[in-house]
Amino acid sequence: MASTDVHQQVSGHARALDGTLLAYQHHGTGRPPLMLLAGQANNHHWWDGIRADFHATHTTLTMDWRGTGESGKPDQPYSTPGFADDVIAVLDHLGIERADLYGTSMGGRVAQWVAARHPHRIRRLVLGCTSPGGPHATERDMAVRRSLAQADARAANEALIDLMYTPAWRVAHPGPYTTLGAPGMPPHARRGHLVASNRHDAWDVLPLITVPTLILHGADDRLTPAANAPLLASRIPQARTHIFEGARHGYFQECRPAAATIVSSFLAEEPFLV
């Protein structure tokens, strides 16, 4: 591992069960760990500018999903349970026995599997703008699907930006945005991420999540409709929900600092005992 900046950032690589290298970024020392999981086809830059909101109380840990960033990009099937195994591989590599976990979008799907399969490794769970998947989920409508599947890449990108942020917020924050996909992803990896997210179905294991859970969503999210928030809450025993009125998929940026305050307050409700 090599230190990379004055903000006590450490980066390195862990090795997945199948040998794939997994890049991670570790910010801060001496505080309890908070792992932040990004959305589909994105790397750790999804959290740029947001992770610092948690540094008063936590060391933050991010990773580049396989297929993105500095991680390996194997041409093989990807899945949300497989990504969950990668999360555990990074925690094991760093010697972290227990962490708080905050996953958004596809990262929230992965976080469901981590918390269900490894309850002893997670203290508190935050699920943002995400879905249980499968036949019980509320899916995005066909108009949204068509807008993202346009042959014109620029038009498809503009459609994604509109799904992430309200027009008013975009005027005040004209970008560039770090939530629109990791640059340099090979086509097979981009397809793999899409398939993994689309095939996610954690409905049957959600009741196995025994840790306190906070579910966050933008009320006007059309990419992952907000109706999925109460569905998750109905299946996770210790879950509560907060909806951000007027927000879209990128509530965590648009509603900052309110979203960070709500998350920080939730994580602080009990001492972190290692």
Residue pairs with C-beta under 8 A, 6 or more apart in sequence:
1 10
1 11
1 12
1 26
2 10
2 11
2 12
3 9
3 10
4 10
4 11
7 27
7 28
8 27
8 28
8 29
9 25
9 26
9 27
10 25
10 26
10 27
11 23
11 24
11 25
11 26
11 70
12 23
12 24
12 26
12 93
13 21
13 22
13 23
13 24
13 70
13 71
14 21
14 22
14 24
14 89
14 90
14 92
14 93
14 94
15 21
15 22
15 89
15 93
16 22
16 66
16 72
16 85
16 86
16 89
17 85
17 89
18 74
20 66
20 71
20 72
20 74
20 86
21 71
21 72
22 63
22 64
22 66
22 71
22 72
22 86
22 89
22 90
23 43
23 44
23 63
23 64
23 69
23 70
23 71
24 44
24 61
24 62
24 63
24 64
24 90
24 93
24 94
25 44
25 61
25 62
25 63
26 59
26 60
26 61
26 94
27 51
27 52
27 55
27 59
27 60
27 61
28 55
28 58
28 59
28 60
29 59
30 59
31 55
31 57
31 58
31 59
32 57
32 58
32 59
32 99
32 100
32 123
32 272
32 274
33 58
33 59
33 60
33 61
33 94
33 96
33 99
33 100
34 54
34 58
34 59
34 60
34 61
34 99
34 100
34 101
34 102
34 267
35 60
35 61
35 62
35 63
35 87
35 90
35 91
35 99
35 100
35 101
35 102
36 44
36 47
36 50
36 51
36 60
36 61
36 62
36 102
36 103
36 107
37 62
37 63
37 87
37 101
37 102
37 103
37 104
37 107
37 108
37 110
37 111
38 44
38 46
38 47
38 62
38 65
38 104
38 105
38 106
38 107
39 46
39 104
39 105
39 106
39 107
39 179
40 105
40 106
40 193
40 194
40 196
40 197
41 65
41 67
41 68
41 181
41 182
41 185
41 189
41 190
41 193
41 194
42 65
42 68
42 178
42 179
42 180
42 181
42 182
43 64
43 65
43 68
43 69
43 70
43 71
43 182
44 62
44 63
44 64
44 69
45 69
45 178
45 182
46 62
46 104
46 107
46 178
46 179
47 60
47 62
48 178
49 178
49 253
50 252
50 253
50 256
50 260
51 60
51 62
53 256
53 257
53 260
53 264
54 60
54 260
54 263
54 264
56 264
57 264
57 267
57 268
58 100
58 267
61 90
61 94
61 96
61 99
63 71
63 86
63 87
63 90
64 70
64 71
64 182
65 71
65 83
65 86
65 193
66 72
66 73
66 74
66 78
66 83
66 86
66 189
67 73
67 74
67 78
67 185
67 186
67 188
67 189
67 190
67 192
67 193
68 182
68 185
68 189
68 193
69 182
73 185
73 186
73 188
73 189
75 186
75 188
75 189
76 192
77 192
77 195
78 189
78 192
78 193
78 195
78 196
79 196
79 199
79 200
80 106
80 109
80 110
80 112
80 113
80 133
80 196
80 197
80 199
80 200
80 202
81 113
81 117
82 196
83 106
83 110
83 113
83 196
84 110
84 111
84 113
84 114
84 117
84 118
87 110
87 111
87 114
88 114
88 118
88 121
91 97
91 99
91 121
97 121
97 274
98 120
98 121
98 122
98 123
98 274
99 121
99 122
99 123
100 122
100 123
100 124
100 125
100 126
100 267
100 272
101 111
101 114
101 115
101 122
101 124
101 125
101 126
102 111
102 125
102 126
102 128
102 263
103 109
103 110
103 111
103 112
103 114
103 126
103 127
103 128
103 130
104 128
104 129
104 130
104 252
105 128
105 129
105 130
105 223
105 224
105 249
106 130
106 193
106 196
106 197
106 200
107 128
107 130
108 127
108 128
108 129
108 130
108 131
109 130
109 131
109 133
109 197
109 200
109 202
111 125
111 126
111 127
111 130
112 127
112 130
112 132
112 202
112 205
112 206
112 209
113 202
113 205
114 121
114 122
115 122
115 125
115 209
115 211
115 213
116 202
116 205
116 206
116 208
116 209
117 205
117 208
119 208
119 209
119 210
119 211
122 211
123 211
123 272
124 211
124 212
124 213
124 214
124 266
124 267
124 269
125 209
125 211
125 212
125 213
125 214
126 213
126 214
126 215
126 216
126 263
126 266
126 267
127 213
127 214
127 215
127 216
127 232
128 215
128 216
128 217
128 251
128 252
129 216
129 217
129 218
129 221
129 223
129 224
129 249
129 250
129 251
129 252
130 224
130 228
130 232
131 137
131 138
131 200
131 224
131 228
131 231
131 232
132 201
132 202
132 203
132 206
132 228
132 231
132 232
132 235
133 199
133 200
133 201
133 202
133 203
134 200
134 201
134 202
134 203
135 201
135 203
136 203
136 231
137 203
137 228
137 231
138 225
138 227
138 228
138 231
139 225
140 222
140 223
140 224
140 225
141 222
144 163
144 222
144 223
147 156
147 159
147 163
148 156
148 159
148 160
148 163
149 156
150 156
150 159
157 180
160 180
160 223
161 170
161 175
161 177
161 180
163 221
163 222
163 223
163 248
163 249
164 177
164 179
164 180
164 223
164 248
164 249
164 250
165 173
165 177
165 248
165 250
165 253
165 254
166 220
166 246
166 247
166 248
166 254
169 254
173 253
179 250
179 253
181 190
185 193
203 235
206 232
206 235
206 236
207 235
207 236
207 237
209 236
209 237
209 238
209 239
210 237
210 238
211 238
212 238
212 266
212 269
213 236
213 238
213 239
213 240
214 239
214 240
214 241
214 242
214 262
214 263
214 266
215 229
215 232
215 233
215 236
215 239
215 240
215 241
215 242
216 229
216 241
216 242
216 243
216 244
216 251
216 252
216 259
216 262
216 263
217 224
217 226
217 228
217 229
217 241
217 242
217 243
217 244
217 251
218 226
218 243
218 244
218 246
218 247
218 248
218 249
218 250
218 251
218 254
218 255
219 226
219 243
219 244
219 245
219 246
219 247
220 226
220 246
220 247
220 248
221 247
221 248
221 249
221 251
222 248
222 249
223 248
223 249
224 249
226 243
229 241
229 243
230 241
232 239
232 241
233 239
233 240
233 241
242 262
244 251
244 254
244 255
244 258
244 259
247 254
247 255
248 254
251 259
252 259
252 260
